[in-house]
Amino acid sequence: MGGSTFYLKWYQSTNLQDEDMDNLVFGYYLLNQVEEQLKVAEKDDSKKTEENIHSLALKISTYSSKSGSDRGTKESQVLLNRYYSRLGQFGVNVAAENFNNIKSNIGEYQEDIKNIKSVQKQALEYYKINEDSLKQKK
């Protein structure tokens, strides 16, 4: 009986809950999309680009209210919470700006994305999610 309990605890601590898996994967795609739109915004002043960035930022901002499942280890929960917090705050910051300010702060936003991707990479590695498979599903 002790071995199966140990295995169950280990399994729960190293495997994402479905909601966290969905959040991590969806966040991965949203962050890549906003990064692409910021690159477009460097060269394009179109209303469509502005609307795309704003829409993506609003979706990303919802991550500020998410928290990692408490079914895993403390380490995994802290890692997911850090990722959700940084991603959500980034979305809030971008959503609050007008397009001209976004364009003038693209360098700062790209640096923010780089920092978020660092935490994202830690989470992907912790849960043994192959980032190459995510890139292929774009």
Secondary structure by P-SEA (a helix, b strand, c coil): caaaaaaaaaaaaacccaaaaaaaaaaaaaaaaaaaaaaaaaccccaaaaaaaaaaaaaaaccccccccccccaaaaaaaaaaaaaaaaaaaaaaaccaaaaaaaaaaaaaaaaaaaaaaaaaaaaacccaaaaaaac
